[in-house]
């Protein structure tokens, strides 16, 4: 599956949050993300990502292992995504290190997640604050087959418009790059 996603800088987070609160119930979570790469940096060079994410929320704590392939849509940065829940966080980290991957960067994301249906698609909208970065971001995504990416992105743009986010607010900047630059 492809994660069709657009990310934007939010200039009026309270207004966007109020609109989202009318669409769905917020799920407030804190993500602890650790990104891995091979010693030669080949995952990053290929545009791929390997991540262990521990999610802390009202329903408890869970950890997921995620691999994202290379970009399939240059304008949005949408990528194939494969994700699975892991039982033991420390074992997941140990396995990746044992396979020769090294942690490249780790940081926290404070998220307000909204699951809803729009334009016949299940959507996830996430308001994001990264303590090390200035500002608030909004990610809107849906999982689709590769032949649906273009139409799914059009549907996501329509949701963003409804939330008061314009094309000028969109960004392809990666949190990993922004946090690394900040450090």
C-alpha positions in Angstrom: 0.0 0.0 0.0 1.0 3.6 -0.6 0.7 6.2 2.1 -0.7 9.1 0.1 0.1 12.1 2.4 0.4 15.8 2.4 2.0 17.8 5.2 1.5 21.5 5.9 2.7 24.2 8.3 -0.3 25.4 10.3 -0.6 29.1 10.9 -3.8 29.0 12.9 -3.6 25.7 14.9 -6.6 26.5 17.2 -8.9 27.1 14.2 -7.8 23.9 12.5 -8.2 22.0 15.7 -11.7 23.3 16.2 -12.6 22.2 12.6 -11.1 18.8 13.2 -12.9 18.4 16.5 -16.2 18.7 14.6 -15.1 15.9 12.2 -13.9 13.3 14.8 -12.8 12.7 18.3 -9.2 13.5 18.9 -6.7 10.8 20.1 -3.8 12.5 21.9 -0.6 10.6 21.7 3.1 11.1 22.1 5.4 9.3 19.6 9.0 8.4 20.5 10.6 7.8 17.0 14.0 6.3 16.4 15.2 6.2 12.7 17.7 3.6 11.6 20.0 3.4 8.6 22.8 1.2 7.4 26.4 2.4 8.2 26.8 3.6 4.6 23.6 5.7 4.8 22.2 3.7 1.9 18.6 3.8 3.1 18.6 7.6 3.3 20.3 7.9 -0.1 17.6 5.7 -1.6 14.8 7.8 0.1 13.9 4.9 2.3 13.0 5.0 6.0 13.3 2.4 8.8 11.7 3.4 12.1 10.8 2.1 15.5 7.9 4.2 17.0 6.6 3.9 20.5 3.2 5.5 21.0 2.1 6.6 24.4 -1.6 7.4 24.7 -4.7 7.1 26.8 -5.2 3.5 25.7 -1.7 2.5 26.8 1.6 2.1 25.0 2.3 0.3 21.7 5.3 0.0 19.5 5.4 -0.3 15.7 8.2 -1.1 13.2 7.8 0.8 9.9 9.6 0.6 6.6 8.9 3.2 4.0 10.1 2.7 0.4 11.3 5.3 -2.1 8.9 8.1 -3.1 6.3 7.2 -5.8 5.0 10.8 -6.1 7.6 13.5 -6.2 5.2 16.4 -5.6 3.8 15.0 -2.3 6.6 12.6 -1.2 4.1 9.8 -0.9 5.8 6.4 -0.3 4.9 2.7 0.0 4.6 1.9 3.7 4.8 -1.4 5.6 4.1 -1.3 9.3 3.7 -3.9 12.0 3.2 -3.9 15.7 5.9 -5.3 17.9 5.5 -6.9 21.3 8.9 -5.9 22.7 10.3 -2.5 22.0 13.9 -3.2 23.2 14.0 -6.4 21.2 13.0 -4.5 18.0 15.8 -2.1 18.6 18.3 -5.0 19.3 17.2 -6.8 16.1 17.8 -3.8 13.9 21.2 -3.2 15.5 22.0 -6.9 15.2 21.2 -6.7 11.5 23.8 -3.9 11.1 21.5 -0.9 11.2 22.4 2.0 13.4 20.2 4.6 15.1 20.5 7.9 13.1 18.2 10.2 15.0 15.5 10.0 17.7 13.0 12.6 18.7 9.5 13.1 20.1 6.3 14.1 18.3 3.3 15.3 20.2 0.2 14.4 18.1 -3.5 15.0 18.0 -4.9 12.3 15.7 -8.3 12.3 14.0 -9.7 9.3 12.1 -12.6 10.1 9.7 -14.0 9.4 6.3 -13.9 12.0 3.6 -14.5 11.6 -0.2 -15.2 7.9 0.4 -11.8 7.3 2.0 -10.6 6.6 5.5 -8.4 9.5 6.4 -6.0 10.2 9.3 -5.3 13.9 10.1 -2.6 14.6 12.6 -1.8 17.9 14.2 1.9 17.6 15.1 4.2 19.5 17.4 7.9 18.5 17.6 9.3 20.2 20.8 12.6 20.9 19.0 10.9 22.7 16.1 8.9 25.9 15.9 5.3 25.7 14.8 2.6 23.2 14.3 2.2 20.8 11.3 -0.8 19.0 9.9 -0.4 15.7 8.1 -3.4 14.2 6.2 -3.0 10.7 4.9 -4.8 7.7 3.5 -3.6 4.3 2.4 -4.2 3.4 -1.3 -3.0 1.3 -4.2 -0.4 2.9 -6.4 -2.8 3.6 -9.2 -5.0 5.7 -6.8 -2.3 8.0 -5.5 -3.2 11.0 -7.7 -6.9 10.9 -6.9 -6.2 10.3 -3.2 -4.0 13.3 -3.1 -6.7 15.4 -4.7 -9.1 14.2 -2.0 -6.5 15.1 0.7 -6.1 18.6 -0.9 -9.9 19.0 -0.6 -9.8 18.1 3.1 -6.9 20.6 3.6 -8.9 23.3 1.9 -11.9 22.6 4.2 -9.5 23.0 7.1 -8.3 26.4 5.9 -4.9 25.1 4.6 -3.8 26.4 1.2 -1.2 25.1 -1.3 1.2 27.7 -0.1 1.2 26.0 3.4 2.3 22.6 2.1 5.8 21.4 2.9 7.9 18.4 2.0 10.4 19.0 4.8 11.1 15.9 6.8 11.0 16.0 10.6 14.3 14.0 10.7 16.0 16.7 8.5 14.5 19.6 10.5 15.4 18.1 13.9 19.0 17.3 12.7 19.4 20.8 11.4 18.2 22.2 14.8 20.7 20.1 16.7 
